[in-house]
Amino acid sequence: MKYEQLPLFFVQPDPRVAVYDPAWDKPINNVGEQSISEASQCFDVGEQVATTTEKTAHQHDKPTTHWVERYWVERGSSKLWYYRYTWMEGRKLHRHYIGSVRSPKANMKKQAVEDAIRDGQSPQEIKQLIRALKN
């Protein structure tokens, strides 16, 4: 069987001509049945922001943005369990190691962190508390 290369050729563009509409030359007065006037236009974006944004924004719905979580790490064939303090800043998770679940000192730290969360302390204050309990 003999193989031949196909000849390349140029395809002519579509010869159709665009249709012109004289309405395109008129200024636009209505957009979606909304009348545009200078009185209704807002030139400053800052004027469009509601004063109650923090009350309605989804990221402010949950006042609790920090917690203590229990997690495991697999070493060989066994799972080792630990505690860590976790908090959110915006959409980013941050974590601070507390200690092993088996450690009495780590359990004491965990309880202190949970108490600090209930007392309404900030994540920065709780990080300082964990560091102070380390020594």
C-alpha angles and dihedrals in degrees: 000000000000120000119213128191114242114242116250117230138179119247113219116233119254108280095211116122124224116251114238119220117198089211088074089072095057119094115255111252102162128043115184091338090304116125113226115216134157091248093058097045119099114210098180118064091200089066090062095059114102118229091229097060094124091054094055105031112111094227090062096052095092115056092190107080098157137055146154116259133191116222138169136224121202114228113179107314097336135079118228116203124215141173125232135178111235129191137168129231107187104316096331123102119219125191136196122193116240104175149263120323089231094055116097089207091054090049089052090050091048091053091048091050092049090050090050090051090051090049090056099247118163123250090251091055091048092050089053089049092053091049091048091051090051092069 
